[in-house]
Amino acid sequence: MNGLASQGFGVFEEEHRTLLDDLEVGEIGLFYEDQEPEKLLSWAFERFGVDRVGFVTSFQLEGMVLLDMGWRLNPSLRVFTLDTGRLPPESYEMIDKVRERYGIAVEVVLPERELVEAMVRKHGANLFQKSVVLRLTCCHIRKILPLNRILRKLDAWVTGLRREQWATRANIRKIELDHDHDGIVKLNPLADWSIEMVWDYIRRFDVPVHPLYGKGYSSISCAPCTRPVPPGEDPRSGRWWWEKDAPKECGMHCSIETGGFEHEVQAILGESGWLGFSHRPKA
């Protein structure tokens, strides 16, 4: 019997996936709350198998720390990144750096071409600047639907979320059930880390750093939606800076629901021959 299973933390199988329930996740979360992130990653590899645990990253500081940690534990880890079609050139450079440094075949996932074409045809290439609803629509088609395709093939995914990053992340736990993705396990090993701890790890192990950090960026995503942040400002203020009182989230890590948003997405998906907002795209 392995890991926490020997301590009474069981699992159950459903459709060839290893799933945990809320009680088990709560108990495991308490056990690992004051443990080093490497221990949680080791547990995940042992519990699910390295091929069923996905590191989803845009190569920001936290994602690179976790990638480095995971690689040191098991060089066969799976790393995914979302190519939205609007990334800055430096993000593509990071893909090559990771491949060269770690020998990892980064799995690059793109949005469905038909959906992007329908969205741009209806609203234009820079629709995200017109309204919050259209920005969320763009994020949904370029990020969320491709992420769904990744997560359907996994039992757990690893993120670099930290509690101090933004108000919407203040209460995240180190291990959660992702009910937005069929209840798979979501791991946030750095939830209790400060940004100073992140930089300390990077310096200690000489982890590759995204070039945009050297240009004043503190949060990195699509090129048109991210800008440098002056010293002293909130790190997330460089995302969608033209929006007022809107959530600094794309929907990957928290559900963002507005009637207008759902209506727009459903209309676009319908134009492309899909069955509606909740319909999953082809794998």
N, C-alpha and C positions, 0 to 999 in steps of 0.2 A: 504494500500500500504506500502511496507516495504523498509527499508534501502535507497539505492540510487535510487530505482525505484521512490520514491516520489520526487526525485530531477531531474527526467527526464531521468535516465539511464534505458533504456528498455532492453528486451531480446526477443529472438524469439525461438520457439521450432522446432526441426527437429529430426525426428526418435526417439522420446521420450527422447531427450537430450536437456538440456538448454544451448544454445550457445549465445555468444555475438559477435558483429562485432568489427572491428579494431577501429572505431570511439568511440564506447562505452567504450572499454577497455582503450583507450587513456585518455578519460575523467575521468574514475574511477581511473586510475593510477595517474593522476594529483591530484585528491582529496585526495588520501591516501599517497602520496609521503612523506609528513611530519608528518604522523600519526604513532602512535605506532603499532607494528605488530599485537597485539591482536585485534585491531579494524578491520584490514583487514581480519583476520581469522573469526571474528564475522560476518562480512559482507558475507563471503563465506558460512558459515554454514547457514545463514538466506536465502541467495539467492538460493543456490543449494540443501540444505538439508545435514545433517551430513553424510548420507550414500552415497552421491555422491561426496564427497570431500575426496581425498586420501592423506595421509602423507606417502611419499615414502622415506625411510631412511636406511642408513647403520649404524646408531647409532653413527655417528660422533657428534662433539660438537654442531654444528648448528642444526642438525636433532633432537637431544635430547632437545634442547631449544624449538624448535617448537612443539615437541611432548608434552612437559610439558605445554606449553601455551595452545595448543589445548585441552588437557585433562582438564585443569582448566576451560575452556569455555564450554566444552561438553565432559563428560567422555565416551561417546559412539563413539568417533572418530574412523575412520578406519586407521590402520597403516599397511603398507606393507614393506617388505624387500625382496631383491633378494638374494637367496642362489645360488651362482654361482657354488657351488661344490668345490671351491678353497679358501673358507674363512678361516681366522685364528680361532683357538678355542675360542679366546676371543670374537669374534663376536657372536658366539652361546651363550656364557655366557650372553651377553647383551640382547638377546631375552628373556632369562629367567628372567633377572633383570627387564625388562620392564613389563613383565607379572605379576611378583610379586608386584612391586611397584605401578603400575597403574591399574592393573586388566584388561589390554587390551589383547585381543586375537590377537596377531600379526599374520598377514596373510603372510606366507612364500611362495614365488613363486620360483619354480625351472625351469631351462631350459628344453627343450624337450630332452629326453634321446636319441632319434634317431639322432638328429642333433649333439649332443655332441659326440656320438659314431662315426659318419661319419667324423667329423672334426678331432678327435684324430686318427682315423684309417688312414686318409690321411696325416696328418702333424705331429703327435706325441702329447704327452701330454703337452709339453712345447713349442708349436709352437710360442707363443707370443714373445719369445726371438730371433726368427730367422729374423723377419722383422716387420716393422711398419704395413704393410698390413696384415700380419698374426695376429699380436696383435689386430688390429681392428676387424678382422674376429672373433677372440675368444671373444672379448667384445660384438660383435654383437649377437653371438649365446647364450652366457651365460648371457648377461644383457639386450640388446636392445629388442630382441624378447620377453622375459618374461615381460619386462616393457610394451611393446605394448599390451600384453594380459591384464595387469592390467588396463591400461588407457582406453581401449575400453569400460570399465564398469563404467567410471567416467565422471563427468562434469568438474572437476577441480582437480589439484594435487598441493601439497605443497612441495617446496624444500628449502634447507638451503643455496642456493647460495648467496654469498656476492660479491660485486664489487671488493673488494681488494684482492680476493683470487688468481686471475690469469688474464692475459691480455684478454683472451677470454670472461671473465665475467665482464669486466669493465663497459659495457654499459647496463647491464641487468636492467629491470624495475621491480617494485614490483608486477605488474600484467601484463601478456602478453598473447597473443594468441599463443598457441603451434601449429603452422601450420604443424609440423612433425607428429602430432597426431590428425588429423581431426579438428583442430581449437579449442580444449578444452582450458580452462583457466589454465594458469600456474602461480602460486603464489610464489613469492620470498620475503616473508615478512621481511627478515633480509638483504635485498640488501644493505642498507646503514649503516649497523652495522660494527663496527670494531671488531677485535678479543678480544679486552679488554672488550667491551660491552657484548660479548658472555660469557666470563669467569665471569664477574660480575653477570650475570643472574644465571649462574650455581651455584655460591657460595651462592647467595641470597636464592635460592629455593632448594639447596642441590640436584641438578639434578644428576642422575647417569652418570658417565664418563666412556667411553670405557677404559679398562685397558691398551691398547697399548699407550695411551697418556703418561702414566707414564714411558714408556720405550723409549721415544724419538720420537714417531711417531707424525706427524702433519697432515697427510692425510691417511685415512684407506680404503682399499678395499681388493682385493684378496691377499692372503698371498705371493705368488711368485712375485707379481708386486708392492709391497709396502715395504719400509724399513724406519728405523728411519732417521730423518733429524738433522744434527748437528746444534747447536745454530747459528743463523745469516743467515742460508741459506733459500732460498725461500721455503715456506711450501709445495709447490707442487713438489719440486725437488726429493722427495722420491718416486714418482710414475714413473715407467718405466725408471729408472735412466740410463739404458744402451743405451737408444735411444738418438740420437743427432739431435737437431733442429726439433723435432717432437712435435705435439700438446699434451699437458698433459691432454687430454680428452679421454673418452671412447666412446663418441657419445650420451650419455644419455641427455646431456644438450646443445649440439650444433651439427649441421649436419657436419659430416666428410665424404667427398666424394673423392675417388680416383678411377680411372678406375680399378686398380689392386684389390683393396678392393672389389668392386662390383663384379668383375669377380670371385674372390675366394668364396665369399658368395654364389653367384648364383650356382657355381659348387657344393658346399657342399649341398645346399638345393636341388639341382636337384638330387644328389645321394640319398637323403633321400626321394625322391618321391614327393617333393614340386614343385611348378610351377615356382619358380624363386625368385629373390632377394626381390621384392616388395610384394610377396605373404605373407599373414598373417598366422601364425600358428594357429592351432586349439585352442579354448578357454579352 
